[in-house]
Amino acid sequence: MRRLTALSLLLAAAACAPGGDRPLWGDAPVQPLDLRGELATTEVPLLGEVELTLDLYVGEGLEVDFEPALPEGFDGAVAAREPRPLEDGGAWRRFTLLLRPTQLGELTIPPYEAKAKPEEGAEDGPVATTREWTVTVTTLLADSGPAVEAPAPLFPPRFEFLPWLAGGVALVALVAALWWWRRRAPKTDQTEGTPVPAHVKARRALGRLRNEPRSTPAQVERFYVEVSNILRVYLEERFGLHAPERTTEEFLAEIESGDTLTSEQRVRLRPFLTQCDLVKFARALPGEEVHLETFEIADQFVESTREDHVREGAA
């Protein structure tokens, strides 16, 4: 479904874009086969979008089988127009590739090649190729300034030091004593041990956070750290995603490559996590309106994805 939607958007954009009916080569080429390419930009953020246009000219009488594929390191979609006849008897066909890089650094888009079937009696047919492109993929926080780098790991290990041997022995003894006591204790209502659902814990924590003061830079930072952590813990308990232990970029790359979350849920999470990181690491100080909007995104996400609602909808 996501690829079909992307293809529809590509076709609509190609039809409405300025110059959409003009081939990249201008007048018809002299060669019987020509392939031109144009990349919209050579720098794009991780999981951002960059458009690559390929125009194929096929002279009269030639047969060409050309279907461009997505280059390595990119996700996305390919849309192709129907061939358009030209006055010289040839035809022009446009391919539009909407590329989303899934890796950081410099990615290479190798040349595309179109080959025509050889005419009778000839060994080879005409060949046309494009140039090679290099795309620089930046982080989601590339424009946030030099203060983006965190002074410490975003999520430190939960257990930084191994317990001392004496502490381990004491813990084992305590567990054994508790087990023995529970065995001897009279039976009570079985519902007392029922685990609290993930959405209940998350909404309780959000409720305590709603009216926290946010007037000083330290209070604003604490608010975004806590609201981000609440939603990350909920994602781990609800969907089994390793959100608390990963950076924003690693987590977004994980959900983009899987099908645990819907396309709409991924779109809602991306700006939320980016906004939280801007405050925590770039020392951004948004206004109260942004605070409330960020809080509402987290609260609505938990409410719309709670497990009991999903079960009721499936029934």
N, C-alpha and C positions, 0 to 999 in steps of 0.2 A: 504493500500500500504506500509506503514512504517513497519508493522509487517511482511509482506511477504518478504521485503528486509532483515530485521533482521534475519528471518529464513534461507534465502538463504546464508547469510554470516556465520551463525552458522554452517550449514552443510558443507560449503567449509572449514571453519577453522578446524572442527573436522576431516575432511578427510586428511588435509595437516599437522596437528600438529604433532610434534615429539611424538612418543609413542602412536599415535592415535589408533593403532590396538592392544594395550596391555590392557587387563582388569585391573581394580584397584586391584583385588585380586591375580594376578599372575596366579598360577595354578588353576584348577577348584576347587571350594570349596567342603568340605565334606558334608555340608548340602544340602538338595534337593532344597532349595530356599535361595538366598543370595542377599543382596542389599548393595552396598558400595557407598560412596560419597566423593568427594574431592572439596574443595573450593579454588580457585586460590589465594585469599588474604582475610584478615579479616579487612582491612582498605581501604576505597574508598571515593573519594570526592562526594559531592552531585551531582546527575545525572550522575556520572561516571558509569563505567561498571565493573562488576565482574562476572566471569564465575564459575558455579557450575556444576560438572560432576557427574552423577549418573550411575552406572553400575549394571544391574540386571541380575542375573544368575537364570535360571529356569531349574530344572532337568527334565529328560525324563519322559513324561507322565503327567506332571503338567500343569494346566491351570491357568494363572495369568492375571488379568486385572489391569494394572498399568499405570496411566497417571499423571505425576507430574504437579502440578499447581504452579503458581507464589506465593511466600509467601507475607503476608501482609506487606505493606510499600515499595514494589518494583514494578516497571514496567519492561517490557522486553519481551522476547520471549522464546519459548521452541522448541527445535528441537530433533527429535528422529530418530535413525538409524533403519534399518530393522534388525530383529533378525539374529544372526550368529550362525550356528550350531557348536558345539564343539565335540571333539573326544569321550567323554564319553556319548554322546547321548543327553546332555543338550543343552541349547542355551544361548547366551549372547546378551544383547541389551543395547546400550548406549543412555542416554538422556543428552542433553547439554542445560543448562538454562543460558541465558544471562540476568543478573539482573542489573537494574538501580535503586538505592535507591532514593526515593522522600521525605525522611524525614531526619532531622539531628539527631545525637546522636547514641545510640546503638540500632540496630535492630536485632531481633532474627529470625533465620531460623529454624523452628521446624523440628523434625525428619520426614523423609519420610518413609512410611510404604507400603509394598507390601504383599498382601494376596493371597494364592493359594486356588482354589476351593477344598473343602474337597472331598476325595475319597469316593466311595460308602461304606456306613456303618459307616463312621467317622463323628463326629460332627463338627470338625474344621480342616482346612488345615494348612499347614506350613505358618509362618509369618516371614518376615524379615524387619528390620528397620535400618535406618542410625543414626548417632549421631546428636546432635543439634549444630548449629553454631551461633556465635555472630559476627555481622559486625559493625564496628565503622565507622560512616558516618561523614566526616569532611566537612568544608566549602570549597568553591571554592578558597579561599585565604589562605588555611591552611599552605602553605609553604612560606608565605611572611614575616614571622618574627613578633615580638611583636608590631611593629609600625602600624599594620593593623588597629587596633581599632581607629575609628574616634572620634575626640574630641567633636563632636556635631552631631545631626541627619543629615543624608545625604541630605534629602530634608525637610527643615523646613516648617511648615504650611505657606500657602500663606498669611493668615490673622492672624497675631500673637495676635493682641489685638482687642477687640471690639471697634468700633468707639464711641466716646463720644456722649451723647444724643444731644448736640448742633450741632455737626458735622453731625449727622443723619438728623436732621431737615433741616440744610442748604443744604444737598445733595438732599433731597426730593424737596425742593424749587427750586433748580437748574434744576432738571429733569423736573419739571412742567413747568418752564420757557422755557426750550429748546423745550419741546413738543409743547407749545403754539406758539413759534417762527416758528417751522417747519410747523405747520398747516397753518400759515399765509404766509409763504414764497412761491414764485412762484414755480411751478413744474419744476424740472430739469431732466436731463437724468437719466433714471432709472438704468443704469448700474453703476452709482457712488456708489450705496450701495451694489454691488455684493461682497460677501465675497471672500477673497483671498484663493485659494486652499492650503491645508496643504503642498503639495510638493513644491509649489512656495515659501512659507514662509521659509521652511526648506532650500531650495537651495540658497535663498538670504542670509540667515544667514551663511551658509557654505561658500559662496563666500566671505563674509566679513572676515571670519576667516582664509581663505586659506593662506594669506600672513602676518599674524600676527607674530611678532618675537617670537622665541622659543629658545633663547640662555641661559637664566638663569633658575634655578629651579622654581622660581615663575612664569615665563612666560610659562614654560612647563606645570606646574600644571593648570594654567588658561586655556591653550589650551584644555587640556583633560576634564576639568570641562565643558567648553562651548560646545565642540563637542558632549560629552555625553548627555548634557541637550537638545541640538538641536534635536538629534535623539529620545530621550525619549518623548519630546513634540510632535514630528511628529507621533510617534507610538500611542500616545493618541488621537490626532486629526484624524488620518487616520483610525485606527483600533478600537478605543474605549478602548484600553488597559490602565490600570492605571500605566503606567511606571514612571512618574515623582514622584509619592508619595511612591514608593516602593523601597526596597533595590534590589540589583542585584539578590540575591538568591531568594527573593520572586517573582520577576518578571519572572525569568527563570522557576521557578516551575509553575507559572500561565500559561505561553505559552506552557509548555511541556504537561500540562494536557488538553489543549484545542486544537481546530483546526482552530484558527484564522489565524495563520501563517503556511506556509508549512514547511516540514522538512528541506529543503535547507535554508530557511530564518532563522530558529532557529539555525542551525549550524553556519551561518554567524554572528549572533548576539552574541553568547556566548563568543567567544574570544575577540570581540570588547569591550563588557561591562566589562569583566574581566581585560583587559589591562587598561581601563580607571580607574578602581578602584585601580589597583596596583599603578598607578601614584598618584592618589588623596590621598590614605590612607597609602600605604606602601612606599611612597616617592621614587618610582622607577624613574630612569632617562634614558629612552630609547634614541636611536639616532634619527637623522633626518629621516632616512629611515623608522623607525617604525612610526614616526609622520605622514609621508605622506601615509603610508599604512593604518593607522587607519582612516585618513581623507578620503581616497578613498573608504574604506568599507562603511562609513556613506553615502558618496555621491552616490555610486552605489546602495546602498540599497534603498535610497529615489527614485532614478530614476527608478529602476526596479519595484517598488511597487506603483507608482503614479496611482491615481484612473482612470485618463483618458485613460492610457494605458491598464488597466485591462478591461475597458468597450469596448475599440476597439477590444481587443483580443476576448472578449466574443461575439461581434457582428460578 
